[in-house]
Amino acid sequence: MTKDRPHVMIYHGDEGMRCEGQNRMDANGYPQLPSYGAARPPGLTSMMGGCGIAGTMDVTGRKVCGEVIARMLTTMNERENGLGAGYSAYGLFPEALKDHYCLQFFFDNEEAMCRVEEHLKDRGDIIKEEKVPTHHVPSVRPPYPLVWRYFFQPDPLSRSYLVRGLSPDECVVDLVMGINGAIPNAMCVSSGKDMAVFKGNGYSYEIAKLYDLGSYSAQMWLSHSRFPTNTPGWWAGAHPISLLDWSVCHNGEITSYGVNRKLVEMNGYRCSLLTDTEVVTYLWDLLVRRHGLPPQVAAFALAPRYHDQIERMDPQSRMLAEQLRTTYKEAFLNGPFSILVGRSQPEITMIAMADRKKLRPLLFGQSTDGRRLFAASEECAVRIVEEDAETWVGDPGSPMIATVGKGLVRKGTEEPFKGAFE
Amino acid sequence: MDTIPTTMNDTIDSRKEVSIDTSRRDQWGRPVDQRTLNAEIRQAISGGAERIIISGVMGQRYIASAATAKGLYIGIRGTPGNDLGAFMDGPTVEVFGNAQDMTGNTMSSGRIIIHGNAWDVTGLAARGGRILVKGSSGTRVGIHMKAFGCDSPSIVIGGRTGDYLGEYMAGGTVLVLGSGVPEEGSPVGTFVGAGMHGGVIYVRGMVEEHQLGTGAKLSPMDEGDRKAVDELLTDFERSFDLPADRDWSEYRKIVPLSSRPFRGRFDPTMVWP
């Protein structure tokens, strides 16, 4: 290993496993979870809740301090149980670095880090690397993975990519899928230009302190506090789930996960994060970046209107709607969800939508000067940072879309394809 | 869980007014926990308070939930959280701001007055009492409402509502006034009254046939309806000091097709017509 790299940041998981009753292995060699009969499993004292999501952006491109998003998210403290929280920041890096892919990793040991570095050097150039500053927060349970950041330029002419003729974006997708799927103890948590994800396994306020969010400012922030229901709470499984410049915060569950997963896997994505949210991230990348759909059209493919509603649309919209329902039937996200989606290319954009029945909460807000936009699970998340904001709710399945530069493009109450045919 | 003491000043007013200030924040910047605030409210109620004024409310859930003191008034400044007045039986709650989701969840009696908007699922499963909202609401307003004996819940929304208004409604009254809705638009969404088998929904403004859910139908207003709406409008006017429109030709009435809209669908002995 090189340079001034801190030596001990790795917590060895083995010691954690040695607590009583947890060192049994099953027939496949995996640790066995404890089993209970009539006795109530200990530790489940949290009140039931749902995940909390919150996002804010300044449409004029001014930067918003990380403390603002942390206050928004931590206010909804009923919506989390300390098993994951995360923040994604867009438009935070200086001019010299914003055109490089920022790959942020969790490493559990130095071997994983070395393997990742070799993997990267074979496929492009590391422009700059640094430790992502983290503070010790005693209440956050170990393990604490090392959080490391590489500014990277993929080389499409490198040995791995030359014959495949991949674009730089596709090289990065291939790289992230390869590392997350094949290199143990290493996880790439964000890989976009001019954006980064700060997440971990803890309460929202703990993770904000762990990364010292107050020291960052960014043009757009998305955030998520987790109440995991179906999958384990772990560092890489916390939201936002990110690929390239996409990041997705998700409250709810995707019951069509199996079908959606087949679609993204057939298109070269590899699911490795043990959570249904990652298919949502890959679907946005597939539909918008690769297939070129406008965001409101992609939103319709994910949460389509009913057939009898489509029949009443104007002929042009009806044809598009029917084509989308046919072409992208495996992209239809069934189940209750509300999601925040962010991207930085070609412009910093926030997309916020609920499922087509609106079975999860989502509320939008705008400051009185029109500059700041908000999307959150609950109104209090908006009010605590912008007392006089105008707030509204969107229609089921209809996205609110805002970009730095253009401002509020859709309020989430319009016709599904408004602006798509221009 | 950190608890922050809220200040509580018992006045010696004959009406026994108690003020609770919740504007403090903990070391993480979080508002007072709902358990702390609700304990303060319950303590004030058991102390015989007749007026409780809560200020600086920021998303605390379950305020006035299961409160049963008749004649109690709770005034709220700020943004109360989900399940405001859930299972409430008697008191009057007045919010000077917006309310979040599930206001008046399964309330039995009492009044909730919102001088702002009350978002999704307002008045779900209400059994009685009245909810008055000056502004708009979201999806699923008044779903699963029921009336029993002399208890019949009623909800008045001044602005618009989203989809699934009065879904599975079994009793009670919903009135949507559509203030601020453009003339060519409708103040309600789609699936209005889906699966309803009791109660009535009145809408001031356009409602088209395709907006109705399965089991609901449009029906002409009669003298009894006008009287019922007039009573709700009078209450609305008095609560918000706003004039209401009584041009009855603007009003639409939505009622269930039958008291058993799904008859035959789940009964294997029935012959499907």
Interface residues (C-beta under 8 A of the other chain):
Chain A: E67 A70 R71 T74 T75 M76 N77 E78 Y205 K209 D308 Q309 R312 K357 K358 P361 L363 E378 E379 C380 A381 R383 I384 T391 W392 V393 D395 P396
Chain B: W28 G29 R30 P31 D33 Q34 M58 G59 R61 G78 T79 G81 N82 N98 Q100 D101 N117 W119 D120 S136 G138 T139 R140 G162 D163 Y164 G189 T190 H210
